Amino acid sequence: MRRLRIALCQVNTTVGDLEANVDRVVAAQREVSDAGCDIAVFPELSLAGYPPEDLVLKPGFVEANRRAPTGW
């Protein structure tokens, strides 16, 4: 039976900086993939940053969050 390697990832996000946060998540995913992990798990709000507070009330920010992960 093959072992499944799972990485629990934590990245230092910046609230509201989707582009930089996506770059950090992708870099972490590549790092654990290169280390032989099969699955990388990230916390909720890894792309938006925490706490997003009033940003979630802005339609443009919500839509940008929906589009952000499509480049992976």
C-alpha positions in Angstrom: 0.0 0.0 0.0 1.3 3.4 -1.0 1.7 6.1 1.7 -0.1 9.4 1.3 2.0 12.4 2.4 0.0 15.4 3.5 1.5 18.8 4.3 -0.2 21.3 6.6 0.9 24.7 5.3 0.9 28.0 7.0 1.7 31.2 5.0 2.2 34.7 6.2 -0.6 36.5 4.3 -1.3 40.2 3.8 -5.0 41.2 4.2 -6.5 42.1 0.9 -3.3 41.4 -1.2 -4.7 38.6 -3.3 -1.8 38.5 -5.8 0.9 38.3 -3.2 -1.1 35.8 -1.1 -1.6 33.6 -4.2 2.2 33.8 -4.9 2.9 32.7 -1.3 0.5 29.8 -1.4 1.8 28.6 -4.8 5.4 28.8 -3.5 4.5 26.8 -0.4 2.7 24.2 -2.6 5.7 23.9 -4.8 8.0 23.5 -1.8 6.0 20.7 -0.3 5.5 19.0 -3.7 9.3 19.0 -4.2 9.6 17.4 -0.8 7.4 14.6 -1.9 4.0 15.5 -0.5 0.9 14.5 -2.3 -1.5 17.0 -0.8 -1.0 20.5 0.5 -3.6 21.8 3.0 -3.9 25.5 3.7 -6.1 27.4 6.2 -9.3 29.2 5.3 -8.7 32.8 4.1 -5.2 32.0 2.9 -5.9 34.1 -0.2 -7.9 36.9 1.3 -5.8 37.2 4.4 -7.2 37.3 8.0 -9.2 39.1 9.1 -10.7 40.5 5.9 -13.3 42.6 7.9 -15.0 45.2 5.7 -13.3 43.9 2.5 -15.9 41.0 2.3 -18.6 43.7 1.9 -17.0 45.0 -1.3 -18.3 43.2 -4.4 -15.0 43.7 -6.3 -13.0 42.0 -3.6 -15.4 39.1 -3.4 -15.2 38.6 -7.2 -11.4 38.9 -7.2 -11.3 36.1 -4.6 -13.3 33.9 -6.9 -11.0 34.5 -9.8 -7.7 34.4 -7.8 -7.2 30.6 -7.7 -7.9 30.0 -11.4 -4.2 30.6 -12.4 -3.0 27.5 -10.5 
